[in-house]
Amino acid sequence: NYTYILKCKDETLYTGWTNDIEKRLEAHNAGKAQNTPDPGDGGAGDLEQFETKEEAMRREYAIKHMTRRAKLGW
């Protein structure tokens, strides 16, 4: 279970969680992932791994409530 921040080509930041990071990044880079405008290439900007889905989801929630500046320093 992973929480990640993806920096898109348009400089927006997308935060998500997944249990299959390779598949999820592939979907983002192909433009097939939901809510990812103009996806970047090269994968996640930052990544954390967790034992449970619930932990990853809690971290995603916390990151989504951070400022952009805080996310960039994450």
mmJSON file of the N, C-alpha and C atoms, coordinates in Angstrom:
{"data_MODEL":{"atom_site":{
"group_PDB":["ATOM","ATOM","ATOM","ATOM","ATOM","ATOM","ATOM","ATOM","ATOM","ATOM","ATOM","ATOM","ATOM","ATOM","ATOM","ATOM","ATOM","ATOM","ATOM","ATOM","ATOM","ATOM","ATOM","ATOM","ATOM","ATOM","ATOM","ATOM","ATOM","ATOM","ATOM","ATOM","ATOM","ATOM","ATOM","ATOM","ATOM","ATOM","ATOM","ATOM","ATOM","ATOM","ATOM","ATOM","ATOM","ATOM","ATOM","ATOM","ATOM","ATOM","ATOM","ATOM","ATOM","ATOM","ATOM","ATOM","ATOM","ATOM","ATOM","ATOM","ATOM","ATOM","ATOM","ATOM","ATOM","ATOM","ATOM","ATOM","ATOM","ATOM","ATOM","ATOM","ATOM","ATOM","ATOM","ATOM","ATOM","ATOM","ATOM","ATOM","ATOM","ATOM","ATOM","ATOM","ATOM","ATOM","ATOM","ATOM","ATOM","ATOM","ATOM","ATOM","ATOM","ATOM","ATOM","ATOM","ATOM","ATOM","ATOM","ATOM","ATOM","ATOM","ATOM","ATOM","ATOM","ATOM","ATOM","ATOM","ATOM","ATOM","ATOM","ATOM","ATOM","ATOM","ATOM","ATOM","ATOM","ATOM","ATOM","ATOM","ATOM","ATOM","ATOM","ATOM","ATOM","ATOM","ATOM","ATOM","ATOM","ATOM","ATOM","ATOM","ATOM","ATOM","ATOM","ATOM","ATOM","ATOM","ATOM","ATOM","ATOM","ATOM","ATOM","ATOM","ATOM","ATOM","ATOM","ATOM","ATOM","ATOM","ATOM","ATOM","ATOM","ATOM","ATOM","ATOM","ATOM","ATOM","ATOM","ATOM","ATOM","ATOM","ATOM","ATOM","ATOM","ATOM","ATOM","ATOM","ATOM","ATOM","ATOM","ATOM","ATOM","ATOM","ATOM","ATOM","ATOM","ATOM","ATOM","ATOM","ATOM","ATOM","ATOM","ATOM","ATOM","ATOM","ATOM","ATOM","ATOM","ATOM","ATOM","ATOM","ATOM","ATOM","ATOM","ATOM","ATOM","ATOM","ATOM","ATOM","ATOM","ATOM","ATOM","ATOM","ATOM","ATOM","ATOM","ATOM","ATOM","ATOM","ATOM","ATOM","ATOM","ATOM","ATOM","ATOM","ATOM","ATOM","ATOM","ATOM","ATOM","ATOM"],
"id":[1,2,3,4,5,6,7,8,9,10,11,12,13,14,15,16,17,18,19,20,21,22,23,24,25,26,27,28,29,30,31,32,33,34,35,36,37,38,39,40,41,42,43,44,45,46,47,48,49,50,51,52,53,54,55,56,57,58,59,60,61,62,63,64,65,66,67,68,69,70,71,72,73,74,75,76,77,78,79,80,81,82,83,84,85,86,87,88,89,90,91,92,93,94,95,96,97,98,99,100,101,102,103,104,105,106,107,108,109,110,111,112,113,114,115,116,117,118,119,120,121,122,123,124,125,126,127,128,129,130,131,132,133,134,135,136,137,138,139,140,141,142,143,144,145,146,147,148,149,150,151,152,153,154,155,156,157,158,159,160,161,162,163,164,165,166,167,168,169,170,171,172,173,174,175,176,177,178,179,180,181,182,183,184,185,186,187,188,189,190,191,192,193,194,195,196,197,198,199,200,201,202,203,204,205,206,207,208,209,210,211,212,213,214,215,216,217,218,219,220,221,222],
"type_symbol":["N","C","C","N","C","C","N","C","C","N","C","C","N","C","C","N","C","C","N","C","C","N","C","C","N","C","C","N","C","C","N","C","C","N","C","C","N","C","C","N","C","C","N","C","C","N","C","C","N","C","C","N","C","C","N","C","C","N","C","C","N","C","C","N","C","C","N","C","C","N","C","C","N","C","C","N","C","C","N","C","C","N","C","C","N","C","C","N","C","C","N","C","C","N","C","C","N","C","C","N","C","C","N","C","C","N","C","C","N","C","C","N","C","C","N","C","C","N","C","C","N","C","C","N","C","C","N","C","C","N","C","C","N","C","C","N","C","C","N","C","C","N","C","C","N","C","C","N","C","C","N","C","C","N","C","C","N","C","C","N","C","C","N","C","C","N","C","C","N","C","C","N","C","C","N","C","C","N","C","C","N","C","C","N","C","C","N","C","C","N","C","C","N","C","C","N","C","C","N","C","C","N","C","C","N","C","C","N","C","C","N","C","C","N","C","C","N","C","C","N","C","C"],
"label_atom_id":["N","CA","C","N","CA","C","N","CA","C","N","CA","C","N","CA","C","N","CA","C","N","CA","C","N","CA","C","N","CA","C","N","CA","C","N","CA","C","N","CA","C","N","CA","C","N","CA","C","N","CA","C","N","CA","C","N","CA","C","N","CA","C","N","CA","C","N","CA","C","N","CA","C","N","CA","C","N","CA","C","N","CA","C","N","CA","C","N","CA","C","N","CA","C","N","CA","C","N","CA","C","N","CA","C","N","CA","C","N","CA","C","N","CA","C","N","CA","C","N","CA","C","N","CA","C","N","CA","C","N","CA","C","N","CA","C","N","CA","C","N","CA","C","N","CA","C","N","CA","C","N","CA","C","N","CA","C","N","CA","C","N","CA","C","N","CA","C","N","CA","C","N","CA","C","N","CA","C","N","CA","C","N","CA","C","N","CA","C","N","CA","C","N","CA","C","N","CA","C","N","CA","C","N","CA","C","N","CA","C","N","CA","C","N","CA","C","N","CA","C","N","CA","C","N","CA","C","N","CA","C","N","CA","C","N","CA","C","N","CA","C","N","CA","C","N","CA","C","N","CA","C","N","CA","C","N","CA","C"],
"label_alt_id":[null,null,null,null,null,null,null,null,null,null,null,null,null,null,null,null,null,null,null,null,null,null,null,null,null,null,null,null,null,null,null,null,null,null,null,null,null,null,null,null,null,null,null,null,null,null,null,null,null,null,null,null,null,null,null,null,null,null,null,null,null,null,null,null,null,null,null,null,null,null,null,null,null,null,null,null,null,null,null,null,null,null,null,null,null,null,null,null,null,null,null,null,null,null,null,null,null,null,null,null,null,null,null,null,null,null,null,null,null,null,null,null,null,null,null,null,null,null,null,null,null,null,null,null,null,null,null,null,null,null,null,null,null,null,null,null,null,null,null,null,null,null,null,null,null,null,null,null,null,null,null,null,null,null,null,null,null,null,null,null,null,null,null,null,null,null,null,null,null,null,null,null,null,null,null,null,null,null,null,null,null,null,null,null,null,null,null,null,null,null,null,null,null,null,null,null,null,null,null,null,null,null,null,null,null,null,null,null,null,null,null,null,null,null,null,null,null,null,null,null,null,null],
"label_comp_id":["ASN","ASN","ASN","TYR","TYR","TYR","THR","THR","THR","TYR","TYR","TYR","ILE","ILE","ILE","LEU","LEU","LEU","LYS","LYS","LYS","CYS","CYS","CYS","LYS","LYS","LYS","ASP","ASP","ASP","GLU","GLU","GLU","THR","THR","THR","LEU","LEU","LEU","TYR","TYR","TYR","THR","THR","THR","GLY","GLY","GLY","TRP","TRP","TRP","THR","THR","THR","ASN","ASN","ASN","ASP","ASP","ASP","ILE","ILE","ILE","GLU","GLU","GLU","LYS","LYS","LYS","ARG","ARG","ARG","LEU","LEU","LEU","GLU","GLU","GLU","ALA","ALA","ALA","HIS","HIS","HIS","ASN","ASN","ASN","ALA","ALA","ALA","GLY","GLY","GLY","LYS","LYS","LYS","ALA","ALA","ALA","GLN","GLN","GLN","ASN","ASN","ASN","THR","THR","THR","PRO","PRO","PRO","ASP","ASP","ASP","PRO","PRO","PRO","GLY","GLY","GLY","ASP","ASP","ASP","GLY","GLY","GLY","GLY","GLY","GLY","ALA","ALA","ALA","GLY","GLY","GLY","ASP","ASP","ASP","LEU","LEU","LEU","GLU","GLU","GLU","GLN","GLN","GLN","PHE","PHE","PHE","GLU","GLU","GLU","THR","THR","THR","LYS","LYS","LYS","GLU","GLU","GLU","GLU","GLU","GLU","ALA","ALA","ALA","MET","MET","MET","ARG","ARG","ARG","ARG","ARG","ARG","GLU","GLU","GLU","TYR","TYR","TYR","ALA","ALA","ALA","ILE","ILE","ILE","LYS","LYS","LYS","HIS","HIS","HIS","MET","MET","MET","THR","THR","THR","ARG","ARG","ARG","ARG","ARG","ARG","ALA","ALA","ALA","LYS","LYS","LYS","LEU","LEU","LEU","GLY","GLY","GLY","TRP","TRP","TRP"],
"label_asym_id":["A","A","A","A","A","A","A","A","A","A","A","A","A","A","A","A","A","A","A","A","A","A","A","A","A","A","A","A","A","A","A","A","A","A","A","A","A","A","A","A","A","A","A","A","A","A","A","A","A","A","A","A","A","A","A","A","A","A","A","A","A","A","A","A","A","A","A","A","A","A","A","A","A","A","A","A","A","A","A","A","A","A","A","A","A","A","A","A","A","A","A","A","A","A","A","A","A","A","A","A","A","A","A","A","A","A","A","A","A","A","A","A","A","A","A","A","A","A","A","A","A","A","A","A","A","A","A","A","A","A","A","A","A","A","A","A","A","A","A","A","A","A","A","A","A","A","A","A","A","A","A","A","A","A","A","A","A","A","A","A","A","A","A","A","A","A","A","A","A","A","A","A","A","A","A","A","A","A","A","A","A","A","A","A","A","A","A","A","A","A","A","A","A","A","A","A","A","A","A","A","A","A","A","A","A","A","A","A","A","A","A","A","A","A","A","A","A","A","A","A","A","A"],
"label_entity_id":["1","1","1","1","1","1","1","1","1","1","1","1","1","1","1","1","1","1","1","1","1","1","1","1","1","1","1","1","1","1","1","1","1","1","1","1","1","1","1","1","1","1","1","1","1","1","1","1","1","1","1","1","1","1","1","1","1","1","1","1","1","1","1","1","1","1","1","1","1","1","1","1","1","1","1","1","1","1","1","1","1","1","1","1","1","1","1","1","1","1","1","1","1","1","1","1","1","1","1","1","1","1","1","1","1","1","1","1","1","1","1","1","1","1","1","1","1","1","1","1","1","1","1","1","1","1","1","1","1","1","1","1","1","1","1","1","1","1","1","1","1","1","1","1","1","1","1","1","1","1","1","1","1","1","1","1","1","1","1","1","1","1","1","1","1","1","1","1","1","1","1","1","1","1","1","1","1","1","1","1","1","1","1","1","1","1","1","1","1","1","1","1","1","1","1","1","1","1","1","1","1","1","1","1","1","1","1","1","1","1","1","1","1","1","1","1","1","1","1","1","1","1"],
"label_seq_id":[1,1,1,2,2,2,3,3,3,4,4,4,5,5,5,6,6,6,7,7,7,8,8,8,9,9,9,10,10,10,11,11,11,12,12,12,13,13,13,14,14,14,15,15,15,16,16,16,17,17,17,18,18,18,19,19,19,20,20,20,21,21,21,22,22,22,23,23,23,24,24,24,25,25,25,26,26,26,27,27,27,28,28,28,29,29,29,30,30,30,31,31,31,32,32,32,33,33,33,34,34,34,35,35,35,36,36,36,37,37,37,38,38,38,39,39,39,40,40,40,41,41,41,42,42,42,43,43,43,44,44,44,45,45,45,46,46,46,47,47,47,48,48,48,49,49,49,50,50,50,51,51,51,52,52,52,53,53,53,54,54,54,55,55,55,56,56,56,57,57,57,58,58,58,59,59,59,60,60,60,61,61,61,62,62,62,63,63,63,64,64,64,65,65,65,66,66,66,67,67,67,68,68,68,69,69,69,70,70,70,71,71,71,72,72,72,73,73,73,74,74,74],
"pdbx_PDB_ins_code":[null,null,null,null,null,null,null,null,null,null,null,null,null,null,null,null,null,null,null,null,null,null,null,null,null,null,null,null,null,null,null,null,null,null,null,null,null,null,null,null,null,null,null,null,null,null,null,null,null,null,null,null,null,null,null,null,null,null,null,null,null,null,null,null,null,null,null,null,null,null,null,null,null,null,null,null,null,null,null,null,null,null,null,null,null,null,null,null,null,null,null,null,null,null,null,null,null,null,null,null,null,null,null,null,null,null,null,null,null,null,null,null,null,null,null,null,null,null,null,null,null,null,null,null,null,null,null,null,null,null,null,null,null,null,null,null,null,null,null,null,null,null,null,null,null,null,null,null,null,null,null,null,null,null,null,null,null,null,null,null,null,null,null,null,null,null,null,null,null,null,null,null,null,null,null,null,null,null,null,null,null,null,null,null,null,null,null,null,null,null,null,null,null,null,null,null,null,null,null,null,null,null,null,null,null,null,null,null,null,null,null,null,null,null,null,null,null,null,null,null,null,null],
"Cartn_x":[0.841,0.0,0.885,0.637,1.485,0.655,1.226,0.707,1.749,1.298,2.249,1.778,2.73,2.449,3.064,2.244,2.681,2.679,3.779,3.845,3.507,2.44,1.971,2.715,2.632,3.317,2.851,1.584,1.059,1.385,2.293,2.795,1.809,0.65,-0.246,0.311,-0.137,0.274,-0.933,-0.762,-1.821,-1.38,-2.216,-1.926,-2.896,-2.376,-3.237,-2.644,-3.379,-2.882,-3.21,-2.442,-2.647,-1.977,-2.384,-1.68,-0.812,-0.811,0.018,0.6,1.716,2.28,2.684,3.244,3.655,2.449,1.395,0.181,-0.451,-0.466,-1.075,-0.287,1.036,1.84,1.714,1.61,1.398,0.092,-0.954,-2.251,-2.161,-1.476,-1.304,-0.564,0.536,1.361,0.685,-0.263,-1.019,-2.245,-2.474,-3.621,-4.932,-4.85,-6.039,-6.512,-5.741,-6.125,-7.058,-8.028,-9.004,-8.345,-8.809,-8.375,-6.889,-6.293,-4.886,-4.738,-4.834,-4.723,-3.304,-3.175,-1.877,-0.8,-0.922,-0.023,1.444,2.291,3.727,4.306,5.553,6.229,7.389,7.664,8.767,8.33,7.037,6.581,6.287,6.145,5.753,6.893,6.518,7.511,7.972,7.036,7.331,6.451,6.937,6.266,6.528,5.471,5.604,4.896,5.415,4.822,4.239,3.09,2.401,1.981,1.797,1.363,-0.087,-0.953,-2.379,-2.914,-4.003,-4.71,-5.182,-5.654,-6.17,-5.088,-3.886,-2.774,-2.456,-2.419,-2.131,-3.219,-4.467,-5.578,-5.552,-5.19,-5.082,-3.976,-2.864,-1.759,-2.161,-2.866,-3.357,-4.242,-5.155,-6.057,-5.262,-4.273,-3.458,-2.703,-2.128,-1.366,-2.284,-3.479,-4.412,-4.813,-4.618,-4.94,-3.712,-2.586,-1.362,-1.331,-0.547,-0.353,0.532,0.483,1.337,2.807,3.186,4.573,4.992,4.113,4.413,4.52,3.66,3.718,5.029,5.489,6.731,7.933,7.834,8.914,8.767,7.714,7.426,8.458],
"Cartn_y":[-1.181,0.0,1.243,2.114,3.285,4.561,5.634,6.981,7.713,8.493,9.145,10.533,11.354,12.651,12.621,12.926,12.951,14.396,14.861,16.201,16.11,16.796,16.749,17.778,17.614,18.521,19.96,20.145,21.503,22.069,21.387,21.804,21.57,20.97,20.607,19.38,19.161,17.996,17.102,15.822,14.846,13.907,13.745,12.836,11.677,10.471,9.293,8.165,7.068,5.861,4.679,3.616,2.41,1.221,0.042,-1.154,-1.748,-1.112,-1.551,-0.305,0.171,1.445,1.426,0.328,0.28,0.433,-0.288,-0.22,1.164,1.751,3.072,4.145,4.118,5.107,4.938,3.7,3.425,4.06,3.929,4.525,6.049,6.643,8.1,8.561,7.913,8.342,8.123,7.196,6.961,7.872,8.681,9.573,8.865,7.664,6.866,6.937,7.576,7.666,8.854,8.677,9.717,10.926,12.122,13.375,13.651,13.275,13.574,14.353,15.678,16.467,16.453,16.185,16.239,15.535,14.225,13.524,13.641,13.613,13.706,12.378,12.402,11.151,11.019,9.813,9.601,9.189,9.033,8.457,9.448,8.916,9.709,10.618,11.778,12.672,12.182,11.708,11.191,9.99,9.093,7.818,7.338,6.855,6.235,4.893,3.926,2.586,2.329,1.624,1.331,-0.13,-0.625,-2.008,-2.222,-1.224,-1.402,-0.331,-0.649,0.285,1.495,1.242,2.317,3.34,2.866,3.78,4.644,4.022,4.751,5.786,5.419,6.346,7.507,7.24,8.319,9.299,8.769,9.631,10.465,9.847,10.582,11.742,11.484,12.51,13.652,13.306,14.328,15.175,14.534,15.267,16.191,15.732,16.562,17.822,17.852,19.026,19.899,19.539,20.323,21.418,22.461,23.493,22.943,23.602,23.198,23.254,24.3,24.458,23.267,22.86,21.726,20.433,20.271,19.086,19.019,20.147,20.174,19.859,20.118,19.802,18.444,17.715,16.414,15.474],
"Cartn_z":[0.0,0.0,0.0,-0.927,-1.136,-1.17,-0.658,-0.847,-1.672,-2.648,-3.54,-3.934,-4.334,-4.943,-6.332,-7.316,-8.7,-9.175,-9.708,-10.27,-11.749,-12.128,-13.511,-14.364,-15.674,-16.593,-16.437,-16.036,-15.861,-14.479,-13.759,-12.441,-11.301,-11.567,-10.484,-9.775,-8.556,-7.782,-7.572,-7.812,-7.602,-6.492,-5.477,-4.372,-4.436,-4.279,-4.317,-3.503,-3.473,-2.809,-3.716,-3.582,-4.386,-3.712,-4.108,-3.631,-4.744,-5.925,-7.052,-7.716,-7.21,-7.653,-9.124,-9.6,-11.005,-11.935,-11.645,-12.468,-12.396,-11.208,-11.035,-11.773,-11.693,-12.403,-13.91,-14.34,-15.77,-16.237,-15.43,-15.773,-15.8,-14.82,-14.809,-16.05,-16.352,-17.484,-18.823,-18.881,-20.111,-20.201,-19.15,-19.14,-18.824,-18.248,-17.976,-16.531,-15.659,-14.254,-14.06,-13.198,-12.92,-12.265,-12.614,-11.986,-12.116,-13.234,-13.448,-14.747,-14.68,-15.902,-16.449,-17.732,-18.397,-17.569,-17.398,-16.483,-16.87,-15.883,-16.109,-16.535,-16.916,-17.209,-16.234,-15.828,-14.911,-13.525,-13.309,-12.056,-10.96,-9.779,-8.618,-8.188,-7.703,-7.157,-5.795,-5.01,-3.677,-3.404,-2.565,-2.343,-0.922,-0.261,1.055,1.025,1.736,1.78,3.172,3.211,4.459,4.506,5.712,5.917,5.484,5.762,5.481,4.542,3.896,3.031,3.834,5.039,5.885,6.231,6.496,6.789,5.567,4.406,3.172,2.897,3.14,2.907,3.897,5.145,6.137,5.746,5.258,4.839,3.624,2.676,1.508,1.961,2.879,3.392,4.017,4.826,5.486,4.469,3.47,2.449,1.658,1.34,0.571,1.324,2.625,3.42,3.699,3.123,3.267,2.203,2.455,1.447,0.328,-0.803,-1.919,-1.496,-0.783,-0.337,0.537,1.44,2.315,1.497,0.504,-0.351,-1.119,-1.611,-2.368,-1.492,-0.205,0.721,1.361,1.017,1.6,1.183],
"occupancy":[1.0,1.0,1.0,1.0,1.0,1.0,1.0,1.0,1.0,1.0,1.0,1.0,1.0,1.0,1.0,1.0,1.0,1.0,1.0,1.0,1.0,1.0,1.0,1.0,1.0,1.0,1.0,1.0,1.0,1.0,1.0,1.0,1.0,1.0,1.0,1.0,1.0,1.0,1.0,1.0,1.0,1.0,1.0,1.0,1.0,1.0,1.0,1.0,1.0,1.0,1.0,1.0,1.0,1.0,1.0,1.0,1.0,1.0,1.0,1.0,1.0,1.0,1.0,1.0,1.0,1.0,1.0,1.0,1.0,1.0,1.0,1.0,1.0,1.0,1.0,1.0,1.0,1.0,1.0,1.0,1.0,1.0,1.0,1.0,1.0,1.0,1.0,1.0,1.0,1.0,1.0,1.0,1.0,1.0,1.0,1.0,1.0,1.0,1.0,1.0,1.0,1.0,1.0,1.0,1.0,1.0,1.0,1.0,1.0,1.0,1.0,1.0,1.0,1.0,1.0,1.0,1.0,1.0,1.0,1.0,1.0,1.0,1.0,1.0,1.0,1.0,1.0,1.0,1.0,1.0,1.0,1.0,1.0,1.0,1.0,1.0,1.0,1.0,1.0,1.0,1.0,1.0,1.0,1.0,1.0,1.0,1.0,1.0,1.0,1.0,1.0,1.0,1.0,1.0,1.0,1.0,1.0,1.0,1.0,1.0,1.0,1.0,1.0,1.0,1.0,1.0,1.0,1.0,1.0,1.0,1.0,1.0,1.0,1.0,1.0,1.0,1.0,1.0,1.0,1.0,1.0,1.0,1.0,1.0,1.0,1.0,1.0,1.0,1.0,1.0,1.0,1.0,1.0,1.0,1.0,1.0,1.0,1.0,1.0,1.0,1.0,1.0,1.0,1.0,1.0,1.0,1.0,1.0,1.0,1.0,1.0,1.0,1.0,1.0,1.0,1.0,1.0,1.0,1.0,1.0,1.0,1.0],
"B_iso_or_equiv":[0.0,0.0,0.0,0.0,0.0,0.0,0.0,0.0,0.0,0.0,0.0,0.0,0.0,0.0,0.0,0.0,0.0,0.0,0.0,0.0,0.0,0.0,0.0,0.0,0.0,0.0,0.0,0.0,0.0,0.0,0.0,0.0,0.0,0.0,0.0,0.0,0.0,0.0,0.0,0.0,0.0,0.0,0.0,0.0,0.0,0.0,0.0,0.0,0.0,0.0,0.0,0.0,0.0,0.0,0.0,0.0,0.0,0.0,0.0,0.0,0.0,0.0,0.0,0.0,0.0,0.0,0.0,0.0,0.0,0.0,0.0,0.0,0.0,0.0,0.0,0.0,0.0,0.0,0.0,0.0,0.0,0.0,0.0,0.0,0.0,0.0,0.0,0.0,0.0,0.0,0.0,0.0,0.0,0.0,0.0,0.0,0.0,0.0,0.0,0.0,0.0,0.0,0.0,0.0,0.0,0.0,0.0,0.0,0.0,0.0,0.0,0.0,0.0,0.0,0.0,0.0,0.0,0.0,0.0,0.0,0.0,0.0,0.0,0.0,0.0,0.0,0.0,0.0,0.0,0.0,0.0,0.0,0.0,0.0,0.0,0.0,0.0,0.0,0.0,0.0,0.0,0.0,0.0,0.0,0.0,0.0,0.0,0.0,0.0,0.0,0.0,0.0,0.0,0.0,0.0,0.0,0.0,0.0,0.0,0.0,0.0,0.0,0.0,0.0,0.0,0.0,0.0,0.0,0.0,0.0,0.0,0.0,0.0,0.0,0.0,0.0,0.0,0.0,0.0,0.0,0.0,0.0,0.0,0.0,0.0,0.0,0.0,0.0,0.0,0.0,0.0,0.0,0.0,0.0,0.0,0.0,0.0,0.0,0.0,0.0,0.0,0.0,0.0,0.0,0.0,0.0,0.0,0.0,0.0,0.0,0.0,0.0,0.0,0.0,0.0,0.0,0.0,0.0,0.0,0.0,0.0,0.0],
"pdbx_formal_charge":[null,null,null,null,null,null,null,null,null,null,null,null,null,null,null,null,null,null,null,null,null,null,null,null,null,null,null,null,null,null,null,null,null,null,null,null,null,null,null,null,null,null,null,null,null,null,null,null,null,null,null,null,null,null,null,null,null,null,null,null,null,null,null,null,null,null,null,null,null,null,null,null,null,null,null,null,null,null,null,null,null,null,null,null,null,null,null,null,null,null,null,null,null,null,null,null,null,null,null,null,null,null,null,null,null,null,null,null,null,null,null,null,null,null,null,null,null,null,null,null,null,null,null,null,null,null,null,null,null,null,null,null,null,null,null,null,null,null,null,null,null,null,null,null,null,null,null,null,null,null,null,null,null,null,null,null,null,null,null,null,null,null,null,null,null,null,null,null,null,null,null,null,null,null,null,null,null,null,null,null,null,null,null,null,null,null,null,null,null,null,null,null,null,null,null,null,null,null,null,null,null,null,null,null,null,null,null,null,null,null,null,null,null,null,null,null,null,null,null,null,null,null],
"auth_seq_id":[1,1,1,2,2,2,3,3,3,4,4,4,5,5,5,6,6,6,7,7,7,8,8,8,9,9,9,10,10,10,11,11,11,12,12,12,13,13,13,14,14,14,15,15,15,16,16,16,17,17,17,18,18,18,19,19,19,20,20,20,21,21,21,22,22,22,23,23,23,24,24,24,25,25,25,26,26,26,27,27,27,28,28,28,29,29,29,30,30,30,31,31,31,32,32,32,33,33,33,34,34,34,35,35,35,36,36,36,37,37,37,38,38,38,39,39,39,40,40,40,41,41,41,42,42,42,43,43,43,44,44,44,45,45,45,46,46,46,47,47,47,48,48,48,49,49,49,50,50,50,51,51,51,52,52,52,53,53,53,54,54,54,55,55,55,56,56,56,57,57,57,58,58,58,59,59,59,60,60,60,61,61,61,62,62,62,63,63,63,64,64,64,65,65,65,66,66,66,67,67,67,68,68,68,69,69,69,70,70,70,71,71,71,72,72,72,73,73,73,74,74,74],
"auth_comp_id":["ASN","ASN","ASN","TYR","TYR","TYR","THR","THR","THR","TYR","TYR","TYR","ILE","ILE","ILE","LEU","LEU","LEU","LYS","LYS","LYS","CYS","CYS","CYS","LYS","LYS","LYS","ASP","ASP","ASP","GLU","GLU","GLU","THR","THR","THR","LEU","LEU","LEU","TYR","TYR","TYR","THR","THR","THR","GLY","GLY","GLY","TRP","TRP","TRP","THR","THR","THR","ASN","ASN","ASN","ASP","ASP","ASP","ILE","ILE","ILE","GLU","GLU","GLU","LYS","LYS","LYS","ARG","ARG","ARG","LEU","LEU","LEU","GLU","GLU","GLU","ALA","ALA","ALA","HIS","HIS","HIS","ASN","ASN","ASN","ALA","ALA","ALA","GLY","GLY","GLY","LYS","LYS","LYS","ALA","ALA","ALA","GLN","GLN","GLN","ASN","ASN","ASN","THR","THR","THR","PRO","PRO","PRO","ASP","ASP","ASP","PRO","PRO","PRO","GLY","GLY","GLY","ASP","ASP","ASP","GLY","GLY","GLY","GLY","GLY","GLY","ALA","ALA","ALA","GLY","GLY","GLY","ASP","ASP","ASP","LEU","LEU","LEU","GLU","GLU","GLU","GLN","GLN","GLN","PHE","PHE","PHE","GLU","GLU","GLU","THR","THR","THR","LYS","LYS","LYS","GLU","GLU","GLU","GLU","GLU","GLU","ALA","ALA","ALA","MET","MET","MET","ARG","ARG","ARG","ARG","ARG","ARG","GLU","GLU","GLU","TYR","TYR","TYR","ALA","ALA","ALA","ILE","ILE","ILE","LYS","LYS","LYS","HIS","HIS","HIS","MET","MET","MET","THR","THR","THR","ARG","ARG","ARG","ARG","ARG","ARG","ALA","ALA","ALA","LYS","LYS","LYS","LEU","LEU","LEU","GLY","GLY","GLY","TRP","TRP","TRP"],
"auth_asym_id":["A","A","A","A","A","A","A","A","A","A","A","A","A","A","A","A","A","A","A","A","A","A","A","A","A","A","A","A","A","A","A","A","A","A","A","A","A","A","A","A","A","A","A","A","A","A","A","A","A","A","A","A","A","A","A","A","A","A","A","A","A","A","A","A","A","A","A","A","A","A","A","A","A","A","A","A","A","A","A","A","A","A","A","A","A","A","A","A","A","A","A","A","A","A","A","A","A","A","A","A","A","A","A","A","A","A","A","A","A","A","A","A","A","A","A","A","A","A","A","A","A","A","A","A","A","A","A","A","A","A","A","A","A","A","A","A","A","A","A","A","A","A","A","A","A","A","A","A","A","A","A","A","A","A","A","A","A","A","A","A","A","A","A","A","A","A","A","A","A","A","A","A","A","A","A","A","A","A","A","A","A","A","A","A","A","A","A","A","A","A","A","A","A","A","A","A","A","A","A","A","A","A","A","A","A","A","A","A","A","A","A","A","A","A","A","A","A","A","A","A","A","A"],
"auth_atom_id":["N","CA","C","N","CA","C","N","CA","C","N","CA","C","N","CA","C","N","CA","C","N","CA","C","N","CA","C","N","CA","C","N","CA","C","N","CA","C","N","CA","C","N","CA","C","N","CA","C","N","CA","C","N","CA","C","N","CA","C","N","CA","C","N","CA","C","N","CA","C","N","CA","C","N","CA","C","N","CA","C","N","CA","C","N","CA","C","N","CA","C","N","CA","C","N","CA","C","N","CA","C","N","CA","C","N","CA","C","N","CA","C","N","CA","C","N","CA","C","N","CA","C","N","CA","C","N","CA","C","N","CA","C","N","CA","C","N","CA","C","N","CA","C","N","CA","C","N","CA","C","N","CA","C","N","CA","C","N","CA","C","N","CA","C","N","CA","C","N","CA","C","N","CA","C","N","CA","C","N","CA","C","N","CA","C","N","CA","C","N","CA","C","N","CA","C","N","CA","C","N","CA","C","N","CA","C","N","CA","C","N","CA","C","N","CA","C","N","CA","C","N","CA","C","N","CA","C","N","CA","C","N","CA","C","N","CA","C","N","CA","C","N","CA","C","N","CA","C","N","CA","C","N","CA","C","N","CA","C"],
"pdbx_PDB_model_num":[1,1,1,1,1,1,1,1,1,1,1,1,1,1,1,1,1,1,1,1,1,1,1,1,1,1,1,1,1,1,1,1,1,1,1,1,1,1,1,1,1,1,1,1,1,1,1,1,1,1,1,1,1,1,1,1,1,1,1,1,1,1,1,1,1,1,1,1,1,1,1,1,1,1,1,1,1,1,1,1,1,1,1,1,1,1,1,1,1,1,1,1,1,1,1,1,1,1,1,1,1,1,1,1,1,1,1,1,1,1,1,1,1,1,1,1,1,1,1,1,1,1,1,1,1,1,1,1,1,1,1,1,1,1,1,1,1,1,1,1,1,1,1,1,1,1,1,1,1,1,1,1,1,1,1,1,1,1,1,1,1,1,1,1,1,1,1,1,1,1,1,1,1,1,1,1,1,1,1,1,1,1,1,1,1,1,1,1,1,1,1,1,1,1,1,1,1,1,1,1,1,1,1,1,1,1,1,1,1,1,1,1,1,1,1,1,1,1,1,1,1,1]
}}}
